[in-house]
Amino acid sequence: MQSRQEINQVFSSFVAMLEKDDFSKANKVFDQSAELYTTHLGDAKGIVEISDLWKWRGKEVTVNRFSKFNHIIRSDDNSAVESVYLAVQSGYDADNYYHHFNYGYHFINVYKYENSQWKIRTMRCQLDIFEGNTMIVDGWWKTMNSKLYSGYQVPSIVSYFDSPWKIIPKEQNYSDEEAICEVIFKYAWGNDHLDSAILAESMSSQYHMEYSNKGIVDNVRSMIEMALQVRFKEYTMQHIYRIKDINIKVDKADVIFYRHEPHRLGSQVLDIDNRNGMFYSACYSISLIKENDGWKWLGGFYKAGMFYEETVMPDESEVFYF
């Protein structure tokens, strides 16, 4: 538990560097020989190169809000792996109009524990949300290509090599809340990275979901078939979730959470008056069951729609259970 708290703080320090565009303390986050692989900026090695690559070179923005989602941390002695989505709302006002730019990253970070400190040894970053006034980063970022899987010729993250469960398969000493969160985020990973094995591992053999927009999916095979059909028509996907409530009753749990899709809703709804809130595109009300091999997604109800949270402070946009 302590190591996960410490690693969470290291990544929070990195996010603060992005927000402030100040990498003077990058040595507190990255190992001296750290490596960075990104889809939109290129690659770098060492603290100086990594800091320079992350420096903001786009148009000046006055709104710059970073929100963490689907945070997974797995550790084994002196090594750890972290998977986390970072959704960003940026923009500026001009002539009483809000020029917004929504983008989002998926990070896979591998940490090493040396000299009583956790530091990032390898950072993989895949840009997979991109919507709004893209002129803000015009001429700087390598943008996504909708004709390519993942949006890029060479993706930074490949599930077979980079999933948290592949890098550190060791069973974790989780609380029930942590284990439940990881199962939900594992389900998201399986969908987003077209990994049917990981998706199947997250579900109970009794899986049964009702979708307001798709009908009933009443077994694991049908769910995987639906996921494959949906994923093949989308060059990139992001099931990023904000968990709102977990209610555990011995070997069963009820969970409510929302899906955040800024790239689908941003241009439709985002303006000066509501930009301090958070829009969601679906609400899940699900149940999980504790089986012999851990917590599994049992079933529930998915309601598609538009949900708005009026005020989101930076710390409230992150749900992380310790």
Secondary structure, 3 states (H helix, E strand, C coil): CHHHHHHHHHHHHHHHHHHHCCCCCHHHCEEEEEEEEECCCCEEECHHHHHHHHCCCCCCCCEEEEEEEEEEEEEECCEEEEEEEEEEEEEEEECCEEEEEEEEEEEEEEEEEECCEEEEEEEEEEEEEEEECHHHHCCCCCCCCCCCHHHCCCCCCCHHHHCHHHHCCCCCCCCHHHHHHHHHHHHHHHHHCCCHHHHHHCEEEEEEEEECCCEEECCHHHHHHHHHHHHHCCCCCCCEEEEEEEEEECCEEEEEEEEECHHHHHHHHCCCCCCCCEEEEEEEEEEEEEECCEEEEEEEEEEEEEEEECCCCHHHHCCCCC
